[in-house]
Amino acid sequence: MVETLFIVGLTLCLTGTLACMRDADQKGTSALLFVVPLVGLGHVRENWSDLWWAVLLRVGGFALALLAIGMLAVRDPLVLDQPQRVFHTAAPTVL
């Protein structure tokens, strides 16, 4: 469940980012504004009527990804100390 929520969140965030980049490119602005968070805020303010759905996709996807990371940390608190537990790999045995 957590993995699915994380993947859906990342997909929504990337879809929103790509839609914002495409709109910026069509309007003659550099599409790289949307690679760094909050840099393309001026473009979004000017074109809110065209970009509201893409911005909501981006913010919603980011929120879902953060929720998935939080659920993962709550479900298994040791994952903060041992990140390899995310992929369920066993620790190497020491003889």
A tleap script that builds the chain and sets N, CA, C and O, in Angstrom:
source leaprc.protein.ff14SB
mol = sequence {
  NMET VAL GLU THR LEU PHE ILE VAL GLY LEU
  THR LEU CYS LEU THR GLY THR LEU ALA CYS
  MET ARG ASP ALA ASP GLN LYS GLY THR SER
  ALA LEU LEU PHE VAL VAL PRO LEU VAL GLY
  LEU GLY HIE VAL ARG GLU ASN TRP SER ASP
  LEU TRP TRP ALA VAL LEU LEU ARG VAL GLY
  GLY PHE ALA LEU ALA LEU LEU ALA ILE GLY
  MET LEU ALA VAL ARG ASP PRO LEU VAL LEU
  ASP GLN PRO GLN ARG VAL PHE HIE THR ALA
  ALA PRO THR VAL CLEU
}
set mol.1.N position { 0.816 -1.192 0.000 }
set mol.1.CA position { 0.000 0.000 0.000 }
set mol.1.C position { 0.862 1.259 0.000 }
set mol.1.O position { 0.619 2.193 -0.764 }
set mol.2.N position { 1.878 1.269 0.872 }
set mol.2.CA position { 2.750 2.440 0.965 }
set mol.2.C position { 3.517 2.633 -0.333 }
set mol.2.O position { 3.678 3.759 -0.802 }
set mol.3.N position { 3.987 1.543 -0.908 }
set mol.3.CA position { 4.746 1.643 -2.150 }
set mol.3.C position { 3.871 2.174 -3.281 }
set mol.3.O position { 4.310 2.995 -4.086 }
set mol.4.N position { 2.629 1.696 -3.334 }
set mol.4.CA position { 1.703 2.160 -4.365 }
set mol.4.C position { 1.392 3.643 -4.193 }
set mol.4.O position { 1.351 4.390 -5.170 }
set mol.5.N position { 1.175 4.064 -2.964 }
set mol.5.CA position { 0.897 5.464 -2.688 }
set mol.5.C position { 2.081 6.343 -3.094 }
set mol.5.O position { 1.895 7.432 -3.637 }
set mol.6.N position { 3.290 5.869 -2.829 }
set mol.6.CA position { 4.489 6.616 -3.203 }
set mol.6.C position { 4.620 6.730 -4.717 }
set mol.6.O position { 4.935 7.801 -5.236 }
set mol.7.N position { 4.380 5.638 -5.420 }
set mol.7.CA position { 4.490 5.644 -6.882 }
set mol.7.C position { 3.424 6.543 -7.503 }
set mol.7.O position { 3.710 7.281 -8.446 }
set mol.8.N position { 2.203 6.486 -6.985 }
set mol.8.CA position { 1.140 7.355 -7.495 }
set mol.8.C position { 1.478 8.821 -7.231 }
set mol.8.O position { 1.262 9.674 -8.091 }
set mol.9.N position { 2.005 9.112 -6.049 }
set mol.9.CA position { 2.395 10.485 -5.724 }
set mol.9.C position { 3.477 11.006 -6.645 }
set mol.9.O position { 3.388 12.130 -7.140 }
set mol.10.N position { 4.503 10.194 -6.880 }
set mol.10.CA position { 5.567 10.618 -7.794 }
set mol.10.C position { 5.060 10.796 -9.217 }
set mol.10.O position { 5.473 11.722 -9.916 }
set mol.11.N position { 4.171 9.916 -9.645 }
set mol.11.CA position { 3.622 10.024 -10.993 }
set mol.11.C position { 2.811 11.304 -11.159 }
set mol.11.O position { 2.940 11.992 -12.171 }
set mol.12.N position { 1.979 11.628 -10.174 }
set mol.12.CA position { 1.190 12.857 -10.244 }
set mol.12.C position { 2.087 14.087 -10.216 }
set mol.12.O position { 1.851 15.049 -10.948 }
set mol.13.N position { 3.110 14.057 -9.376 }
set mol.13.CA position { 4.031 15.186 -9.283 }
set mol.13.C position { 4.786 15.387 -10.602 }
set mol.13.O position { 4.931 16.518 -11.064 }
set mol.14.N position { 5.255 14.321 -11.196 }
set mol.14.CA position { 5.964 14.431 -12.479 }
set mol.14.C position { 5.031 14.855 -13.608 }
set mol.14.O position { 5.431 15.620 -14.485 }
set mol.15.N position { 3.799 14.371 -13.596 }
set mol.15.CA position { 2.838 14.772 -14.622 }
set mol.15.C position { 2.538 16.263 -14.534 }
set mol.15.O position { 2.493 16.954 -15.552 }
set mol.16.N position { 2.333 16.756 -13.322 }
set mol.16.CA position { 2.093 18.190 -13.144 }
set mol.16.C position { 3.287 19.030 -13.544 }
set mol.16.O position { 3.136 20.088 -14.155 }
set mol.17.N position { 4.481 18.555 -13.198 }
set mol.17.CA position { 5.696 19.276 -13.557 }
set mol.17.C position { 5.876 19.334 -15.072 }
set mol.17.O position { 6.206 20.385 -15.622 }
set mol.18.N position { 5.662 18.221 -15.733 }
set mol.18.CA position { 5.796 18.201 -17.190 }
set mol.18.C position { 4.748 19.080 -17.868 }
set mol.18.O position { 5.041 19.716 -18.881 }
set mol.19.N position { 3.536 19.124 -17.327 }
set mol.19.CA position { 2.511 19.999 -17.908 }
set mol.19.C position { 2.892 21.467 -17.721 }
set mol.19.O position { 2.688 22.275 -18.627 }
set mol.20.N position { 3.437 21.817 -16.571 }
set mol.20.CA position { 3.889 23.199 -16.350 }
set mol.20.C position { 5.052 23.545 -17.275 }
set mol.20.O position { 5.115 24.648 -17.817 }
set mol.21.N position { 5.970 22.598 -17.452 }
set mol.21.CA position { 7.114 22.833 -18.336 }
set mol.21.C position { 6.656 23.001 -19.782 }
set mol.21.O position { 7.192 23.836 -20.512 }
set mol.22.N position { 5.683 22.223 -20.191 }
set mol.22.CA position { 5.173 22.326 -21.564 }
set mol.22.C position { 4.506 23.678 -21.793 }
set mol.22.O position { 4.691 24.293 -22.843 }
set mol.23.N position { 3.733 24.143 -20.813 }
set mol.23.CA position { 3.083 25.442 -20.941 }
set mol.23.C position { 4.115 26.569 -20.991 }
set mol.23.O position { 3.977 27.509 -21.774 }
set mol.24.N position { 5.139 26.471 -20.162 }
set mol.24.CA position { 6.186 27.501 -20.166 }
set mol.24.C position { 6.903 27.524 -21.509 }
set mol.24.O position { 7.214 28.593 -22.034 }
set mol.25.N position { 7.162 26.353 -22.061 }
set mol.25.CA position { 7.846 26.276 -23.347 }
set mol.25.C position { 6.979 26.870 -24.463 }
set mol.25.O position { 7.502 27.533 -25.359 }
set mol.26.N position { 5.680 26.643 -24.419 }
set mol.26.CA position { 4.783 27.184 -25.439 }
set mol.26.C position { 4.675 28.699 -25.346 }
set mol.26.O position { 4.426 29.363 -26.353 }
set mol.27.N position { 4.859 29.254 -24.157 }
set mol.27.CA position { 4.735 30.697 -23.981 }
set mol.27.C position { 6.074 31.411 -24.077 }
set mol.27.O position { 6.146 32.615 -23.829 }
set mol.28.N position { 7.132 30.698 -24.430 }
set mol.28.CA position { 8.422 31.322 -24.660 }
set mol.28.C position { 9.285 31.502 -23.425 }
set mol.28.O position { 10.299 32.198 -23.479 }
set mol.29.N position { 8.906 30.894 -22.324 }
set mol.29.CA position { 9.697 30.960 -21.096 }
set mol.29.C position { 10.524 29.682 -20.996 }
set mol.29.O position { 10.170 28.659 -21.582 }
set mol.30.N position { 11.611 29.744 -20.262 }
set mol.30.CA position { 12.437 28.563 -20.094 }
set mol.30.C position { 11.682 27.493 -19.313 }
set mol.30.O position { 11.139 27.764 -18.241 }
set mol.31.N position { 11.651 26.292 -19.849 }
set mol.31.CA position { 10.956 25.187 -19.185 }
set mol.31.C position { 11.704 24.705 -17.956 }
set mol.31.O position { 11.135 23.997 -17.125 }
set mol.32.N position { 12.971 25.078 -17.826 }
set mol.32.CA position { 13.765 24.637 -16.679 }
set mol.32.C position { 13.370 25.347 -15.387 }
set mol.32.O position { 13.872 24.999 -14.319 }
set mol.33.N position { 12.477 26.338 -15.467 }
set mol.33.CA position { 12.006 27.018 -14.261 }
set mol.33.C position { 11.342 26.053 -13.294 }
set mol.33.O position { 11.400 26.251 -12.080 }
set mol.34.N position { 10.719 25.024 -13.814 }
set mol.34.CA position { 9.932 24.134 -12.979 }
set mol.34.C position { 10.726 22.937 -12.452 }
set mol.34.O position { 10.168 22.079 -11.769 }
set mol.35.N position { 11.996 22.875 -12.758 }
set mol.35.CA position { 12.821 21.789 -12.217 }
set mol.35.C position { 13.102 22.037 -10.741 }
set mol.35.O position { 13.071 21.107 -9.934 }
set mol.36.N position { 13.374 23.284 -10.390 }
set mol.36.CA position { 13.627 23.655 -8.997 }
set mol.36.C position { 12.312 24.147 -8.392 }
set mol.36.O position { 11.657 25.006 -8.982 }
set mol.37.N position { 11.910 23.626 -7.234 }
set mol.37.CA position { 10.643 24.064 -6.644 }
set mol.37.C position { 10.623 25.559 -6.347 }
set mol.37.O position { 11.636 26.132 -5.947 }
set mol.38.N position { 9.487 26.174 -6.541 }
set mol.38.CA position { 9.170 27.573 -6.261 }
set mol.38.C position { 9.857 28.576 -7.176 }
set mol.38.O position { 9.636 29.776 -7.014 }
set mol.39.N position { 10.671 28.152 -8.119 }
set mol.39.CA position { 11.312 29.102 -9.029 }
set mol.39.C position { 10.322 29.570 -10.089 }
set mol.39.O position { 10.366 30.732 -10.493 }
set mol.40.N position { 9.443 28.707 -10.542 }
set mol.40.CA position { 8.475 29.057 -11.575 }
set mol.40.C position { 7.207 29.681 -11.033 }
set mol.40.O position { 6.197 29.735 -11.735 }
set mol.41.N position { 7.238 30.155 -9.792 }
set mol.41.CA position { 6.048 30.718 -9.171 }
set mol.41.C position { 5.528 31.954 -9.904 }
set mol.41.O position { 4.316 32.159 -9.986 }
set mol.42.N position { 6.416 32.766 -10.428 }
set mol.42.CA position { 5.988 33.945 -11.187 }
set mol.42.C position { 5.219 33.566 -12.437 }
set mol.42.O position { 4.212 34.193 -12.769 }
set mol.43.N position { 5.691 32.542 -13.129 }
set mol.43.CA position { 4.995 32.078 -14.338 }
set mol.43.C position { 3.622 31.519 -13.976 }
set mol.43.O position { 2.653 31.721 -14.708 }
set mol.44.N position { 3.542 30.820 -12.851 }
set mol.44.CA position { 2.260 30.258 -12.422 }
set mol.44.C position { 1.282 31.372 -12.062 }
set mol.44.O position { 0.099 31.289 -12.395 }
set mol.45.N position { 1.766 32.412 -11.386 }
set mol.45.CA position { 0.885 33.528 -11.027 }
set mol.45.C position { 0.326 34.221 -12.264 }
set mol.45.O position { -0.847 34.594 -12.292 }
set mol.46.N position { 1.157 34.394 -13.280 }
set mol.46.CA position { 0.713 35.064 -14.499 }
set mol.46.C position { -0.269 34.226 -15.304 }
set mol.46.O position { -1.152 34.767 -15.969 }
set mol.47.N position { -0.119 32.915 -15.247 }
set mol.47.CA position { -0.921 32.014 -16.088 }
set mol.47.C position { -1.749 31.043 -15.254 }
set mol.47.O position { -1.896 29.879 -15.626 }
set mol.48.N position { -2.287 31.506 -14.140 }
set mol.48.CA position { -3.013 30.610 -13.236 }
set mol.48.C position { -4.219 29.965 -13.920 }
set mol.48.O position { -4.511 28.796 -13.667 }
set mol.49.N position { -4.907 30.687 -14.761 }
set mol.49.CA position { -6.103 30.136 -15.407 }
set mol.49.C position { -5.776 28.961 -16.330 }
set mol.49.O position { -6.627 28.105 -16.569 }
set mol.50.N position { -4.566 28.918 -16.842 }
set mol.50.CA position { -4.152 27.812 -17.710 }
set mol.50.C position { -3.464 26.689 -16.939 }
set mol.50.O position { -3.474 25.540 -17.379 }
set mol.51.N position { -2.872 27.011 -15.802 }
set mol.51.CA position { -2.025 26.042 -15.100 }
set mol.51.C position { -2.583 25.509 -13.789 }
set mol.51.O position { -1.903 24.729 -13.122 }
set mol.52.N position { -3.783 25.892 -13.391 }
set mol.52.CA position { -4.263 25.511 -12.073 }
set mol.52.C position { -4.311 23.995 -11.895 }
set mol.52.O position { -3.979 23.494 -10.821 }
set mol.53.N position { -4.716 23.264 -12.922 }
set mol.53.CA position { -4.823 21.811 -12.789 }
set mol.53.C position { -3.441 21.161 -12.690 }
set mol.53.O position { -3.260 20.189 -11.957 }
set mol.54.N position { -2.484 21.693 -13.419 }
set mol.54.CA position { -1.130 21.128 -13.364 }
set mol.54.C position { -0.473 21.406 -12.019 }
set mol.54.O position { 0.241 20.558 -11.484 }
set mol.55.N position { -0.713 22.592 -11.474 }
set mol.55.CA position { -0.147 22.936 -10.174 }
set mol.55.C position { -0.775 22.072 -9.082 }
set mol.55.O position { -0.081 21.610 -8.177 }
set mol.56.N position { -2.088 21.855 -9.167 }
set mol.56.CA position { -2.741 20.991 -8.176 }
set mol.56.C position { -2.257 19.549 -8.284 }
set mol.56.O position { -2.117 18.869 -7.268 }
set mol.57.N position { -2.001 19.077 -9.493 }
set mol.57.CA position { -1.426 17.734 -9.660 }
set mol.57.C position { -0.053 17.650 -9.005 }
set mol.57.O position { 0.267 16.676 -8.324 }
set mol.58.N position { 0.741 18.670 -9.220 }
set mol.58.CA position { 2.098 18.683 -8.681 }
set mol.58.C position { 2.088 18.723 -7.156 }
set mol.58.O position { 2.809 17.957 -6.516 }
set mol.59.N position { 1.293 19.591 -6.576 }
set mol.59.CA position { 1.229 19.717 -5.122 }
set mol.59.C position { 0.592 18.476 -4.495 }
set mol.59.O position { 1.066 17.983 -3.472 }
set mol.60.N position { -0.474 17.975 -5.105 }
set mol.60.CA position { -1.115 16.766 -4.590 }
set mol.60.C position { -0.204 15.553 -4.654 }
set mol.60.O position { -0.174 14.748 -3.724 }
set mol.61.N position { 0.529 15.420 -5.729 }
set mol.61.CA position { 1.470 14.304 -5.852 }
set mol.61.C position { 2.588 14.387 -4.837 }
set mol.61.O position { 2.996 13.374 -4.270 }
set mol.62.N position { 3.088 15.590 -4.605 }
set mol.62.CA position { 4.135 15.778 -3.596 }
set mol.62.C position { 3.604 15.440 -2.209 }
set mol.62.O position { 4.307 14.831 -1.402 }
set mol.63.N position { 2.360 15.836 -1.929 }
set mol.63.CA position { 1.757 15.529 -0.632 }
set mol.63.C position { 1.564 14.027 -0.458 }
set mol.63.O position { 1.804 13.499 0.627 }
set mol.64.N position { 1.135 13.334 -1.507 }
set mol.64.CA position { 0.976 11.882 -1.424 }
set mol.64.C position { 2.310 11.174 -1.193 }
set mol.64.O position { 2.382 10.212 -0.428 }
set mol.65.N position { 3.361 11.649 -1.853 }
set mol.65.CA position { 4.683 11.043 -1.659 }
set mol.65.C position { 5.170 11.259 -0.225 }
set mol.65.O position { 5.733 10.347 0.380 }
set mol.66.N position { 4.958 12.454 0.318 }
set mol.66.CA position { 5.335 12.704 1.714 }
set mol.66.C position { 4.507 11.863 2.675 }
set mol.66.O position { 5.029 11.373 3.677 }
set mol.67.N position { 3.222 11.691 2.380 }
set mol.67.CA position { 2.369 10.846 3.204 }
set mol.67.C position { 2.860 9.401 3.188 }
set mol.67.O position { 2.862 8.736 4.224 }
set mol.68.N position { 3.272 8.917 2.032 }
set mol.68.CA position { 3.777 7.547 1.933 }
set mol.68.C position { 5.063 7.378 2.733 }
set mol.68.O position { 5.254 6.356 3.392 }
set mol.69.N position { 5.941 8.367 2.679 }
set mol.69.CA position { 7.187 8.289 3.457 }
set mol.69.C position { 6.871 8.306 4.953 }
set mol.69.O position { 7.489 7.580 5.732 }
set mol.70.N position { 5.915 9.132 5.344 }
set mol.70.CA position { 5.506 9.165 6.747 }
set mol.70.C position { 4.891 7.861 7.199 }
set mol.70.O position { 5.177 7.390 8.300 }
set mol.71.N position { 4.045 7.263 6.362 }
set mol.71.CA position { 3.443 5.972 6.699 }
set mol.71.C position { 4.496 4.882 6.799 }
set mol.71.O position { 4.386 3.985 7.635 }
set mol.72.N position { 5.504 4.953 5.961 }
set mol.72.CA position { 6.585 3.975 6.016 }
set mol.72.C position { 7.357 4.093 7.323 }
set mol.72.O position { 7.715 3.085 7.934 }
set mol.73.N position { 7.613 5.324 7.749 }
set mol.73.CA position { 8.341 5.535 8.998 }
set mol.73.C position { 7.515 5.115 10.204 }
set mol.73.O position { 8.071 4.629 11.189 }
set mol.74.N position { 6.199 5.294 10.146 }
set mol.74.CA position { 5.338 4.890 11.260 }
set mol.74.C position { 5.210 3.371 11.311 }
set mol.74.O position { 5.205 2.776 12.389 }
set mol.75.N position { 5.107 2.756 10.147 }
set mol.75.CA position { 4.941 1.302 10.095 }
set mol.75.C position { 6.181 0.568 10.581 }
set mol.75.O position { 6.073 -0.454 11.258 }
set mol.76.N position { 7.344 1.077 10.244 }
set mol.76.CA position { 8.601 0.429 10.624 }
set mol.76.C position { 9.592 1.504 11.060 }
set mol.76.O position { 10.336 2.027 10.230 }
set mol.77.N position { 9.614 1.843 12.357 }
set mol.77.CA position { 10.483 2.928 12.825 }
set mol.77.C position { 11.972 2.665 12.614 }
set mol.77.O position { 12.757 3.612 12.560 }
set mol.78.N position { 12.372 1.416 12.495 }
set mol.78.CA position { 13.786 1.107 12.300 }
set mol.78.C position { 14.288 1.493 10.910 }
set mol.78.O position { 15.496 1.504 10.670 }
set mol.79.N position { 13.370 1.810 9.990 }
set mol.79.CA position { 13.790 2.169 8.630 }
set mol.79.C position { 14.583 3.479 8.630 }
set mol.79.O position { 15.356 3.730 7.706 }
set mol.80.N position { 14.401 4.310 9.652 }
set mol.80.CA position { 15.178 5.545 9.731 }
set mol.80.C position { 16.643 5.260 10.047 }
set mol.80.O position { 17.532 5.975 9.586 }
set mol.81.N position { 16.891 4.214 10.834 }
set mol.81.CA position { 18.272 3.836 11.159 }
set mol.81.C position { 18.886 2.896 10.134 }
set mol.81.O position { 20.095 2.925 9.903 }
set mol.82.N position { 18.056 2.065 9.523 }
set mol.82.CA position { 18.535 1.069 8.563 }
set mol.82.C position { 17.736 1.189 7.263 }
set mol.82.O position { 16.751 0.472 7.085 }
set mol.83.N position { 18.139 2.077 6.353 }
set mol.83.CA position { 17.360 2.312 5.122 }
set mol.83.C position { 17.236 1.087 4.220 }
set mol.83.O position { 16.328 1.043 3.391 }
set mol.84.N position { 18.109 0.097 4.349 }
set mol.84.CA position { 18.006 -1.087 3.489 }
set mol.84.C position { 16.752 -1.890 3.809 }
set mol.84.O position { 16.372 -2.763 3.029 }
set mol.85.N position { 16.094 -1.615 4.947 }
set mol.85.CA position { 14.856 -2.311 5.293 }
set mol.85.C position { 13.720 -1.938 4.346 }
set mol.85.O position { 12.733 -2.670 4.262 }
set mol.86.N position { 13.832 -0.826 3.637 }
set mol.86.CA position { 12.790 -0.426 2.689 }
set mol.86.C position { 12.646 -1.481 1.598 }
set mol.86.O position { 11.531 -1.794 1.180 }
set mol.87.N position { 13.751 -2.022 1.142 }
set mol.87.CA position { 13.739 -2.991 0.059 }
set mol.87.C position { 13.743 -4.419 0.569 }
set mol.87.O position { 13.910 -5.357 -0.211 }
set mol.88.N position { 13.559 -4.594 1.883 }
set mol.88.CA position { 13.461 -5.903 2.520 }
set mol.88.C position { 14.682 -6.784 2.245 }
set mol.88.O position { 14.553 -7.991 2.044 }
set mol.89.N position { 15.847 -6.178 2.238 }
set mol.89.CA position { 17.061 -6.978 2.058 }
set mol.89.C position { 17.605 -7.338 3.428 }
set mol.89.O position { 17.602 -6.521 4.349 }
set mol.90.N position { 18.052 -8.517 3.541 }
set mol.90.CA position { 18.593 -8.986 4.814 }
set mol.90.C position { 20.013 -8.448 4.982 }
set mol.90.O position { 20.761 -8.284 4.018 }
set mol.91.N position { 20.345 -8.188 6.206 }
set mol.91.CA position { 21.699 -7.732 6.499 }
set mol.91.C position { 22.672 -8.887 6.269 }
set mol.91.O position { 22.324 -10.043 6.509 }
set mol.92.N position { 23.870 -8.591 5.811 }
set mol.92.CA position { 24.837 -9.673 5.580 }
set mol.92.C position { 25.204 -10.338 6.920 }
set mol.92.O position { 25.379 -9.686 7.949 }
set mol.93.N position { 25.305 -11.633 6.844 }
set mol.93.CA position { 25.640 -12.363 8.069 }
set mol.93.C position { 27.142 -12.282 8.325 }
set mol.93.O position { 27.950 -12.404 7.404 }
set mol.94.N position { 27.489 -12.080 9.558 }
set mol.94.CA position { 28.885 -11.983 9.960 }
set mol.94.C position { 29.213 -13.237 10.754 }
set mol.94.O position { 28.535 -13.578 11.724 }
set mol.95.N position { 30.252 -13.905 10.325 }
set mol.95.CA position { 30.666 -15.117 11.039 }
set mol.95.C position { 31.729 -14.822 12.047 }
set mol.95.O position { 32.193 -15.729 12.738 }
savepdb mol mol.pdb
quit
